[in-house]
């Protein structure tokens, strides 16, 4: 077998392979973009629990899981304690 550029052949990906590559890339980019969140979860998972609270408006600047209503309100209904 001859080695070099002549031995390289173009690989044609099947649609299934392309879908898998796109899914893996999207998952990687999602994890990379949300690394701070995942690091915080890892730190707090054994220490804190989610508790339901009476829904209230979210405080700007504080990290929170918010529900956006059709009227544009941003509500917080759960809290870590």
Secondary structure in CASP SS format (residue, H / E / C, confidence):
PFRMAT SS
TARGET T0000
AUTHOR 0000-0000-0000
METHOD secondary structure of the structure
MODEL  1
X C 1.00
X C 1.00
X C 1.00
X C 1.00
X H 1.00
X H 1.00
X H 1.00
X C 1.00
X C 1.00
X C 1.00
X C 1.00
X C 1.00
X C 1.00
X C 1.00
X H 1.00
X H 1.00
X H 1.00
X H 1.00
X H 1.00
X H 1.00
X H 1.00
X H 1.00
X H 1.00
X H 1.00
X H 1.00
X H 1.00
X H 1.00
X H 1.00
X H 1.00
X H 1.00
X H 1.00
X H 1.00
X H 1.00
X C 1.00
X H 1.00
X H 1.00
X H 1.00
X H 1.00
X H 1.00
X H 1.00
X H 1.00
X H 1.00
X H 1.00
X H 1.00
X C 1.00
X C 1.00
X C 1.00
X C 1.00
X C 1.00
X E 1.00
X E 1.00
X E 1.00
X E 1.00
X E 1.00
X E 1.00
X E 1.00
X E 1.00
X C 1.00
X C 1.00
X C 1.00
X C 1.00
X C 1.00
X C 1.00
X C 1.00
X C 1.00
X C 1.00
X E 1.00
X E 1.00
X C 1.00
X C 1.00
X C 1.00
X C 1.00
X C 1.00
X E 1.00
X E 1.00
X E 1.00
X E 1.00
X E 1.00
X E 1.00
X E 1.00
X C 1.00
END
